[in-house]
Amino acid sequence: MTIASNTAATAQNNTLVQDGARAETLRAALAALAIGVSLVFTVGFAHSSAIHNAAHDTRHALSFPCH
């Protein structure tokens, strides 16, 4: 293996690692977004006054209508 082909192989491996890390970060961000949205809507439409009152200020800060 020559120095040029070794450098090219290293560059390709670095690109694959970066792409994998980027995909993993995107997956984690989408999962966090889905959990957050689910939590806001679950609490927002809950009939229990204890749950409603616990999240009241947060919902208003996010402009979520609850009245």
N, CA, C and O atoms as a Maestro MAE file, in Angstrom:
{
 s_m_m2io_version
 :::
 2.0.0
}

f_m_ct {
 s_m_title
 :::
 protein
 m_atom[268] {
  # First column is atom index #
  i_m_mmod_type
  r_m_x_coord
  r_m_y_coord
  r_m_z_coord
  i_m_residue_number
  s_m_chain_name
  s_m_pdb_residue_name
  s_m_pdb_atom_name
  i_m_atomic_number
  :::
  1 25 0.854 -1.169 0.000 1 A "MET " " N  " 7
  2 3 0.000 0.000 0.000 1 A "MET " " CA " 6
  3 2 0.899 1.232 0.000 1 A "MET " " C  " 6
  4 15 1.851 1.309 0.777 1 A "MET " " O  " 8
  5 25 0.602 2.186 -0.864 2 A "THR " " N  " 7
  6 3 1.408 3.394 -0.946 2 A "THR " " CA " 6
  7 2 0.900 4.431 0.047 2 A "THR " " C  " 6
  8 15 -0.175 4.287 0.629 2 A "THR " " O  " 8
  9 25 1.689 5.464 0.224 3 A "ILE " " N  " 7
  10 3 1.306 6.532 1.157 3 A "ILE " " CA " 6
  11 2 0.031 7.215 0.688 3 A "ILE " " C  " 6
  12 15 -0.825 7.543 1.510 3 A "ILE " " O  " 8
  13 25 -0.116 7.436 -0.607 4 A "ALA " " N  " 7
  14 3 -1.311 8.109 -1.146 4 A "ALA " " CA " 6
  15 2 -2.559 7.275 -0.920 4 A "ALA " " C  " 6
  16 15 -3.592 7.819 -0.528 4 A "ALA " " O  " 8
  17 25 -2.496 5.981 -1.153 5 A "SER " " N  " 7
  18 3 -3.678 5.145 -0.956 5 A "SER " " CA " 6
  19 2 -3.986 4.993 0.529 5 A "SER " " C  " 6
  20 15 -5.154 4.899 0.909 5 A "SER " " O  " 8
  21 25 -2.961 4.968 1.373 6 A "ASN " " N  " 7
  22 3 -3.166 4.892 2.815 6 A "ASN " " CA " 6
  23 2 -3.851 6.167 3.314 6 A "ASN " " C  " 6
  24 15 -4.746 6.093 4.155 6 A "ASN " " O  " 8
  25 25 -3.445 7.323 2.812 7 A "THR " " N  " 7
  26 3 -4.052 8.599 3.181 7 A "THR " " CA " 6
  27 2 -5.496 8.659 2.703 7 A "THR " " C  " 6
  28 15 -6.370 9.138 3.426 7 A "THR " " O  " 8
  29 25 -5.752 8.180 1.500 8 A "ALA " " N  " 7
  30 3 -7.118 8.166 0.968 8 A "ALA " " CA " 6
  31 2 -8.009 7.251 1.799 8 A "ALA " " C  " 6
  32 15 -9.159 7.594 2.074 8 A "ALA " " O  " 8
  33 25 -7.496 6.097 2.201 9 A "ALA " " N  " 7
  34 3 -8.282 5.170 3.017 9 A "ALA " " CA " 6
  35 2 -8.575 5.782 4.383 9 A "ALA " " C  " 6
  36 15 -9.681 5.631 4.903 9 A "ALA " " O  " 8
  37 25 -7.607 6.464 4.963 10 A "THR " " N  " 7
  38 3 -7.814 7.115 6.253 10 A "THR " " CA " 6
  39 2 -8.859 8.215 6.137 10 A "THR " " C  " 6
  40 15 -9.712 8.352 7.014 10 A "THR " " O  " 8
  41 25 -8.802 8.996 5.070 11 A "ALA " " N  " 7
  42 3 -9.782 10.067 4.857 11 A "ALA " " CA " 6
  43 2 -11.179 9.489 4.688 11 A "ALA " " C  " 6
  44 15 -12.150 10.049 5.197 11 A "ALA " " O  " 8
  45 25 -11.286 8.372 3.974 12 A "GLN " " N  " 7
  46 3 -12.594 7.743 3.772 12 A "GLN " " CA " 6
  47 2 -13.133 7.209 5.098 12 A "GLN " " C  " 6
  48 15 -14.323 7.355 5.377 12 A "GLN " " O  " 8
  49 25 -12.290 6.600 5.911 13 A "ASN " " N  " 7
  50 3 -12.727 6.102 7.217 13 A "ASN " " CA " 6
  51 2 -13.176 7.235 8.119 13 A "ASN " " C  " 6
  52 15 -14.168 7.101 8.836 13 A "ASN " " O  " 8
  53 25 -12.453 8.361 8.093 14 A "ASN " " N  " 7
  54 3 -12.851 9.510 8.900 14 A "ASN " " CA " 6
  55 2 -14.208 10.038 8.470 14 A "ASN " " C  " 6
  56 15 -15.017 10.426 9.313 14 A "ASN " " O  " 8
  57 25 -14.467 10.057 7.173 15 A "THR " " N  " 7
  58 3 -15.756 10.511 6.661 15 A "THR " " CA " 6
  59 2 -16.876 9.587 7.119 15 A "THR " " C  " 6
  60 15 -17.944 10.059 7.509 15 A "THR " " O  " 8
  61 25 -16.650 8.288 7.077 16 A "LEU " " N  " 7
  62 3 -17.665 7.331 7.517 16 A "LEU " " CA " 6
  63 2 -17.959 7.483 8.997 16 A "LEU " " C  " 6
  64 15 -19.116 7.396 9.408 16 A "LEU " " O  " 8
  65 25 -16.938 7.708 9.799 17 A "VAL " " N  " 7
  66 3 -17.133 7.899 11.242 17 A "VAL " " CA " 6
  67 2 -17.927 9.172 11.496 17 A "VAL " " C  " 6
  68 15 -18.827 9.180 12.336 17 A "VAL " " O  " 8
  69 25 -17.606 10.249 10.782 18 A "GLN " " N  " 7
  70 3 -18.324 11.506 10.955 18 A "GLN " " CA " 6
  71 2 -19.782 11.365 10.541 18 A "GLN " " C  " 6
  72 15 -20.668 11.887 11.218 18 A "GLN " " O  " 8
  73 25 -20.043 10.667 9.439 19 A "ASP " " N  " 7
  74 3 -21.417 10.454 8.994 19 A "ASP " " CA " 6
  75 2 -22.198 9.633 10.017 19 A "ASP " " C  " 6
  76 15 -23.363 9.926 10.285 19 A "ASP " " O  " 8
  77 25 -21.569 8.616 10.587 20 A "GLY " " N  " 7
  78 3 -22.230 7.801 11.602 20 A "GLY " " CA " 6
  79 2 -22.538 8.590 12.849 20 A "GLY " " C  " 6
  80 15 -23.612 8.437 13.431 20 A "GLY " " O  " 8
  81 25 -21.613 9.431 13.272 21 A "ALA " " N  " 7
  82 3 -21.836 10.262 14.459 21 A "ALA " " CA " 6
  83 2 -22.945 11.273 14.196 21 A "ALA " " C  " 6
  84 15 -23.765 11.538 15.076 21 A "ALA " " O  " 8
  85 25 -22.976 11.832 13.005 22 A "ARG " " N  " 7
  86 3 -24.019 12.804 12.652 22 A "ARG " " CA " 6
  87 2 -25.392 12.133 12.629 22 A "ARG " " C  " 6
  88 15 -26.372 12.713 13.096 22 A "ARG " " O  " 8
  89 25 -25.467 10.932 12.097 23 A "ALA " " N  " 7
  90 3 -26.743 10.206 12.058 23 A "ALA " " CA " 6
  91 2 -27.203 9.864 13.473 23 A "ALA " " C  " 6
  92 15 -28.391 9.954 13.781 23 A "ALA " " O  " 8
  93 25 -26.269 9.474 14.326 24 A "GLU " " N  " 7
  94 3 -26.629 9.150 15.712 24 A "GLU " " CA " 6
  95 2 -27.115 10.396 16.451 24 A "GLU " " C  " 6
  96 15 -28.068 10.322 17.227 24 A "GLU " " O  " 8
  97 25 -26.479 11.519 16.220 25 A "THR " " N  " 7
  98 3 -26.905 12.775 16.846 25 A "THR " " CA " 6
  99 2 -28.286 13.175 16.360 25 A "THR " " C  " 6
  100 15 -29.119 13.613 17.152 25 A "THR " " O  " 8
  101 25 -28.533 13.032 15.083 26 A "LEU " " N  " 7
  102 3 -29.845 13.363 14.523 26 A "LEU " " CA " 6
  103 2 -30.921 12.460 15.106 26 A "LEU " " C  " 6
  104 15 -32.006 12.929 15.451 26 A "LEU " " O  " 8
  105 25 -30.629 11.161 15.219 27 A "ARG " " N  " 7
  106 3 -31.580 10.224 15.815 27 A "ARG " " CA " 6
  107 2 -31.906 10.597 17.257 27 A "ARG " " C  " 6
  108 15 -33.066 10.548 17.665 27 A "ARG " " O  " 8
  109 25 -30.891 10.969 18.025 28 A "ALA " " N  " 7
  110 3 -31.100 11.356 19.422 28 A "ALA " " CA " 6
  111 2 -31.921 12.642 19.520 28 A "ALA " " C  " 6
  112 15 -32.788 12.761 20.385 28 A "ALA " " O  " 8
  113 25 -31.652 13.600 18.639 29 A "ALA " " N  " 7
  114 3 -32.397 14.852 18.643 29 A "ALA " " CA " 6
  115 2 -33.865 14.622 18.284 29 A "ALA " " C  " 6
  116 15 -34.755 15.210 18.898 29 A "ALA " " O  " 8
  117 25 -34.113 13.782 17.307 30 A "LEU " " N  " 7
  118 3 -35.502 13.484 16.923 30 A "LEU " " CA " 6
  119 2 -36.240 12.733 18.033 30 A "LEU " " C  " 6
  120 15 -37.425 12.975 18.264 30 A "LEU " " O  " 8
  121 25 -35.553 11.838 18.710 31 A "ALA " " N  " 7
  122 3 -36.169 11.117 19.835 31 A "ALA " " CA " 6
  123 2 -36.509 12.082 20.963 31 A "ALA " " C  " 6
  124 15 -37.588 11.992 21.549 31 A "ALA " " O  " 8
  125 25 -35.598 13.006 21.276 32 A "ALA " " N  " 7
  126 3 -35.854 13.995 22.325 32 A "ALA " " CA " 6
  127 2 -37.024 14.901 21.952 32 A "ALA " " C  " 6
  128 15 -37.850 15.237 22.801 32 A "ALA " " O  " 8
  129 25 -37.091 15.292 20.692 33 A "LEU " " N  " 7
  130 3 -38.193 16.121 20.223 33 A "LEU " " CA " 6
  131 2 -39.523 15.381 20.338 33 A "LEU " " C  " 6
  132 15 -40.515 15.955 20.788 33 A "LEU " " O  " 8
  133 25 -39.548 14.124 19.937 34 A "ALA " " N  " 7
  134 3 -40.782 13.333 20.014 34 A "ALA " " CA " 6
  135 2 -41.235 13.156 21.463 34 A "ALA " " C  " 6
  136 15 -42.424 13.266 21.763 34 A "ALA " " O  " 8
  137 25 -40.297 12.884 22.350 35 A "ILE " " N  " 7
  138 3 -40.640 12.724 23.768 35 A "ILE " " CA " 6
  139 2 -41.152 14.048 24.337 35 A "ILE " " C  " 6
  140 15 -42.137 14.068 25.075 35 A "ILE " " O  " 8
  141 25 -40.491 15.141 23.998 36 A "GLY " " N  " 7
  142 3 -40.912 16.447 24.502 36 A "GLY " " CA " 6
  143 2 -42.298 16.839 24.023 36 A "GLY " " C  " 6
  144 15 -43.127 17.297 24.810 36 A "GLY " " O  " 8
  145 25 -42.549 16.661 22.745 37 A "VAL " " N  " 7
  146 3 -43.866 16.998 22.194 37 A "VAL " " CA " 6
  147 2 -44.943 16.107 22.807 37 A "VAL " " C  " 6
  148 15 -46.031 16.581 23.133 37 A "VAL " " O  " 8
  149 25 -44.644 14.830 22.964 38 A "SER " " N  " 7
  150 3 -45.604 13.920 23.584 38 A "SER " " CA " 6
  151 2 -45.907 14.334 25.018 38 A "SER " " C  " 6
  152 15 -47.059 14.302 25.449 38 A "SER " " O  " 8
  153 25 -44.889 14.716 25.742 39 A "LEU " " N  " 7
  154 3 -45.080 15.129 27.132 39 A "LEU " " CA " 6
  155 2 -45.932 16.385 27.224 39 A "LEU " " C  " 6
  156 15 -46.843 16.455 28.049 39 A "LEU " " O  " 8
  157 25 -45.647 17.383 26.381 40 A "VAL " " N  " 7
  158 3 -46.422 18.628 26.412 40 A "VAL " " CA " 6
  159 2 -47.886 18.359 26.077 40 A "VAL " " C  " 6
  160 15 -48.773 18.878 26.754 40 A "VAL " " O  " 8
  161 25 -48.154 17.565 25.055 41 A "PHE " " N  " 7
  162 3 -49.544 17.324 24.676 41 A "PHE " " CA " 6
  163 2 -50.256 16.393 25.652 41 A "PHE " " C  " 6
  164 15 -51.457 16.542 25.875 41 A "PHE " " O  " 8
  165 25 -49.538 15.437 26.236 42 A "THR " " N  " 7
  166 3 -50.157 14.559 27.240 42 A "THR " " CA " 6
  167 2 -50.585 15.367 28.453 42 A "THR " " C  " 6
  168 15 -51.707 15.226 28.938 42 A "THR " " O  " 8
  169 25 -49.695 16.206 28.937 43 A "VAL " " N  " 7
  170 3 -50.018 17.027 30.104 43 A "VAL " " CA " 6
  171 2 -51.029 18.103 29.732 43 A "VAL " " C  " 6
  172 15 -51.893 18.451 30.538 43 A "VAL " " O  " 8
  173 25 -50.927 18.622 28.537 44 A "GLY " " N  " 7
  174 3 -51.826 19.689 28.113 44 A "GLY " " CA " 6
  175 2 -53.277 19.255 28.028 44 A "GLY " " C  " 6
  176 15 -54.181 20.043 28.305 44 A "GLY " " O  " 8
  177 25 -53.504 18.018 27.651 45 A "PHE " " N  " 7
  178 3 -54.873 17.535 27.520 45 A "PHE " " CA " 6
  179 2 -55.303 16.622 28.666 45 A "PHE " " C  " 6
  180 15 -56.351 15.980 28.593 45 A "PHE " " O  " 8
  181 25 -54.496 16.566 29.721 46 A "ALA " " N  " 7
  182 3 -54.843 15.723 30.869 46 A "ALA " " CA " 6
  183 2 -56.026 16.325 31.614 46 A "ALA " " C  " 6
  184 15 -56.165 17.546 31.697 46 A "ALA " " O  " 8
  185 25 -56.872 15.463 32.153 47 A "HIS " " N  " 7
  186 3 -58.041 15.931 32.889 47 A "HIS " " CA " 6
  187 2 -57.743 16.116 34.369 47 A "HIS " " C  " 6
  188 15 -58.521 16.757 35.076 47 A "HIS " " O  " 8
  189 25 -56.659 15.581 34.839 48 A "SER " " N  " 7
  190 3 -56.314 15.706 36.250 48 A "SER " " CA " 6
  191 2 -55.856 17.129 36.548 48 A "SER " " C  " 6
  192 15 -54.965 17.649 35.876 48 A "SER " " O  " 8
  193 25 -56.456 17.755 37.543 49 A "SER " " N  " 7
  194 3 -56.063 19.123 37.874 49 A "SER " " CA " 6
  195 2 -54.655 19.175 38.460 49 A "SER " " C  " 6
  196 15 -53.966 20.184 38.306 49 A "SER " " O  " 8
  197 25 -54.217 18.120 39.121 50 A "ALA " " N  " 7
  198 3 -52.858 18.112 39.674 50 A "ALA " " CA " 6
  199 2 -51.821 18.163 38.557 50 A "ALA " " C  " 6
  200 15 -50.842 18.903 38.653 50 A "ALA " " O  " 8
  201 25 -52.029 17.382 37.503 51 A "ILE " " N  " 7
  202 3 -51.103 17.398 36.365 51 A "ILE " " CA " 6
  203 2 -51.183 18.743 35.651 51 A "ILE " " C  " 6
  204 15 -50.164 19.315 35.264 51 A "ILE " " O  " 8
  205 25 -52.394 19.233 35.485 52 A "HIS " " N  " 7
  206 3 -52.589 20.516 34.813 52 A "HIS " " CA " 6
  207 2 -51.865 21.633 35.564 52 A "HIS " " C  " 6
  208 15 -51.138 22.418 34.955 52 A "HIS " " O  " 8
  209 25 -52.056 21.709 36.861 53 A "ASN " " N  " 7
  210 3 -51.451 22.778 37.644 53 A "ASN " " CA " 6
  211 2 -49.937 22.649 37.716 53 A "ASN " " C  " 6
  212 15 -49.240 23.662 37.784 53 A "ASN " " O  " 8
  213 25 -49.417 21.443 37.703 54 A "ALA " " N  " 7
  214 3 -47.975 21.234 37.770 54 A "ALA " " CA " 6
  215 2 -47.273 21.773 36.526 54 A "ALA " " C  " 6
  216 15 -46.138 22.240 36.615 54 A "ALA " " O  " 8
  217 25 -47.920 21.717 35.390 55 A "ALA " " N  " 7
  218 3 -47.293 22.149 34.142 55 A "ALA " " CA " 6
  219 2 -47.859 23.462 33.615 55 A "ALA " " C  " 6
  220 15 -47.559 23.848 32.485 55 A "ALA " " O  " 8
  221 25 -48.656 24.144 34.396 56 A "HIS " " N  " 7
  222 3 -49.375 25.332 33.943 56 A "HIS " " CA " 6
  223 2 -48.436 26.426 33.416 56 A "HIS " " C  " 6
  224 15 -48.614 26.911 32.299 56 A "HIS " " O  " 8
  225 25 -47.452 26.807 34.210 57 A "ASP " " N  " 7
  226 3 -46.558 27.892 33.797 57 A "ASP " " CA " 6
  227 2 -45.736 27.517 32.571 57 A "ASP " " C  " 6
  228 15 -45.490 28.357 31.705 57 A "ASP " " O  " 8
  229 25 -45.316 26.271 32.496 58 A "THR " " N  " 7
  230 3 -44.532 25.828 31.340 58 A "THR " " CA " 6
  231 2 -45.357 25.908 30.071 58 A "THR " " C  " 6
  232 15 -44.864 26.351 29.034 58 A "THR " " O  " 8
  233 25 -46.603 25.486 30.145 59 A "ARG " " N  " 7
  234 3 -47.458 25.544 28.963 59 A "ARG " " CA " 6
  235 2 -47.671 26.979 28.507 59 A "ARG " " C  " 6
  236 15 -47.637 27.262 27.310 59 A "ARG " " O  " 8
  237 25 -47.890 27.883 29.449 60 A "HIS " " N  " 7
  238 3 -48.076 29.283 29.050 60 A "HIS " " CA " 6
  239 2 -46.793 29.864 28.457 60 A "HIS " " C  " 6
  240 15 -46.851 30.658 27.518 60 A "HIS " " O  " 8
  241 25 -45.630 29.473 29.000 61 A "ALA " " N  " 7
  242 3 -44.355 29.947 28.460 61 A "ALA " " CA " 6
  243 2 -44.157 29.463 27.027 61 A "ALA " " C  " 6
  244 15 -43.508 30.142 26.232 61 A "ALA " " O  " 8
  245 25 -44.706 28.300 26.689 62 A "LEU " " N  " 7
  246 3 -44.592 27.740 25.345 62 A "LEU " " CA " 6
  247 2 -45.757 28.124 24.448 62 A "LEU " " C  " 6
  248 15 -45.867 27.629 23.326 62 A "LEU " " O  " 8
  249 25 -46.633 29.006 24.936 63 A "SER " " N  " 7
  250 3 -47.822 29.457 24.204 63 A "SER " " CA " 6
  251 2 -48.782 28.309 23.902 63 A "SER " " C  " 6
  252 15 -49.456 28.311 22.872 63 A "SER " " O  " 8
  253 25 -48.841 27.335 24.798 64 A "PHE " " N  " 7
  254 3 -49.765 26.214 24.651 64 A "PHE " " CA " 6
  255 2 -51.085 26.585 25.308 64 A "PHE " " C  " 6
  256 15 -51.112 26.851 26.509 64 A "PHE " " O  " 8
  257 25 -52.176 26.611 24.560 65 A "PRO " " N  " 7
  258 3 -53.455 27.017 25.171 65 A "PRO " " CA " 6
  259 2 -53.989 25.936 26.120 65 A "PRO " " C  " 6
  260 15 -54.065 24.759 25.769 65 A "PRO " " O  " 8
  261 25 -54.345 26.360 27.301 66 A "CYS " " N  " 7
  262 3 -54.877 25.386 28.251 66 A "CYS " " CA " 6
  263 2 -56.153 25.882 28.918 66 A "CYS " " C  " 6
  264 15 -56.656 25.239 29.839 66 A "CYS " " O  " 8
  265 25 -56.676 26.997 28.475 67 A "HIS " " N  " 7
  266 3 -57.930 27.525 29.063 67 A "HIS " " CA " 6
  267 2 -58.970 27.642 27.975 67 A "HIS " " C  " 6
  268 15 -60.096 28.063 28.240 67 A "HIS " " O  " 8
  :::
 }
 m_bond[267] {
  # First column is bond index #
  i_m_from
  i_m_to
  i_m_order
  :::
  1 1 2 1
  2 2 3 1
  3 3 4 2
  4 3 5 1
  5 5 6 1
  6 6 7 1
  7 7 8 2
  8 7 9 1
  9 9 10 1
  10 10 11 1
  11 11 12 2
  12 11 13 1
  13 13 14 1
  14 14 15 1
  15 15 16 2
  16 15 17 1
  17 17 18 1
  18 18 19 1
  19 19 20 2
  20 19 21 1
  21 21 22 1
  22 22 23 1
  23 23 24 2
  24 23 25 1
  25 25 26 1
  26 26 27 1
  27 27 28 2
  28 27 29 1
  29 29 30 1
  30 30 31 1
  31 31 32 2
  32 31 33 1
  33 33 34 1
  34 34 35 1
  35 35 36 2
  36 35 37 1
  37 37 38 1
  38 38 39 1
  39 39 40 2
  40 39 41 1
  41 41 42 1
  42 42 43 1
  43 43 44 2
  44 43 45 1
  45 45 46 1
  46 46 47 1
  47 47 48 2
  48 47 49 1
  49 49 50 1
  50 50 51 1
  51 51 52 2
  52 51 53 1
  53 53 54 1
  54 54 55 1
  55 55 56 2
  56 55 57 1
  57 57 58 1
  58 58 59 1
  59 59 60 2
  60 59 61 1
  61 61 62 1
  62 62 63 1
  63 63 64 2
  64 63 65 1
  65 65 66 1
  66 66 67 1
  67 67 68 2
  68 67 69 1
  69 69 70 1
  70 70 71 1
  71 71 72 2
  72 71 73 1
  73 73 74 1
  74 74 75 1
  75 75 76 2
  76 75 77 1
  77 77 78 1
  78 78 79 1
  79 79 80 2
  80 79 81 1
  81 81 82 1
  82 82 83 1
  83 83 84 2
  84 83 85 1
  85 85 86 1
  86 86 87 1
  87 87 88 2
  88 87 89 1
  89 89 90 1
  90 90 91 1
  91 91 92 2
  92 91 93 1
  93 93 94 1
  94 94 95 1
  95 95 96 2
  96 95 97 1
  97 97 98 1
  98 98 99 1
  99 99 100 2
  100 99 101 1
  101 101 102 1
  102 102 103 1
  103 103 104 2
  104 103 105 1
  105 105 106 1
  106 106 107 1
  107 107 108 2
  108 107 109 1
  109 109 110 1
  110 110 111 1
  111 111 112 2
  112 111 113 1
  113 113 114 1
  114 114 115 1
  115 115 116 2
  116 115 117 1
  117 117 118 1
  118 118 119 1
  119 119 120 2
  120 119 121 1
  121 121 122 1
  122 122 123 1
  123 123 124 2
  124 123 125 1
  125 125 126 1
  126 126 127 1
  127 127 128 2
  128 127 129 1
  129 129 130 1
  130 130 131 1
  131 131 132 2
  132 131 133 1
  133 133 134 1
  134 134 135 1
  135 135 136 2
  136 135 137 1
  137 137 138 1
  138 138 139 1
  139 139 140 2
  140 139 141 1
  141 141 142 1
  142 142 143 1
  143 143 144 2
  144 143 145 1
  145 145 146 1
  146 146 147 1
  147 147 148 2
  148 147 149 1
  149 149 150 1
  150 150 151 1
  151 151 152 2
  152 151 153 1
  153 153 154 1
  154 154 155 1
  155 155 156 2
  156 155 157 1
  157 157 158 1
  158 158 159 1
  159 159 160 2
  160 159 161 1
  161 161 162 1
  162 162 163 1
  163 163 164 2
  164 163 165 1
  165 165 166 1
  166 166 167 1
  167 167 168 2
  168 167 169 1
  169 169 170 1
  170 170 171 1
  171 171 172 2
  172 171 173 1
  173 173 174 1
  174 174 175 1
  175 175 176 2
  176 175 177 1
  177 177 178 1
  178 178 179 1
  179 179 180 2
  180 179 181 1
  181 181 182 1
  182 182 183 1
  183 183 184 2
  184 183 185 1
  185 185 186 1
  186 186 187 1
  187 187 188 2
  188 187 189 1
  189 189 190 1
  190 190 191 1
  191 191 192 2
  192 191 193 1
  193 193 194 1
  194 194 195 1
  195 195 196 2
  196 195 197 1
  197 197 198 1
  198 198 199 1
  199 199 200 2
  200 199 201 1
  201 201 202 1
  202 202 203 1
  203 203 204 2
  204 203 205 1
  205 205 206 1
  206 206 207 1
  207 207 208 2
  208 207 209 1
  209 209 210 1
  210 210 211 1
  211 211 212 2
  212 211 213 1
  213 213 214 1
  214 214 215 1
  215 215 216 2
  216 215 217 1
  217 217 218 1
  218 218 219 1
  219 219 220 2
  220 219 221 1
  221 221 222 1
  222 222 223 1
  223 223 224 2
  224 223 225 1
  225 225 226 1
  226 226 227 1
  227 227 228 2
  228 227 229 1
  229 229 230 1
  230 230 231 1
  231 231 232 2
  232 231 233 1
  233 233 234 1
  234 234 235 1
  235 235 236 2
  236 235 237 1
  237 237 238 1
  238 238 239 1
  239 239 240 2
  240 239 241 1
  241 241 242 1
  242 242 243 1
  243 243 244 2
  244 243 245 1
  245 245 246 1
  246 246 247 1
  247 247 248 2
  248 247 249 1
  249 249 250 1
  250 250 251 1
  251 251 252 2
  252 251 253 1
  253 253 254 1
  254 254 255 1
  255 255 256 2
  256 255 257 1
  257 257 258 1
  258 258 259 1
  259 259 260 2
  260 259 261 1
  261 261 262 1
  262 262 263 1
  263 263 264 2
  264 263 265 1
  265 265 266 1
  266 266 267 1
  267 267 268 2
  :::
 }
}
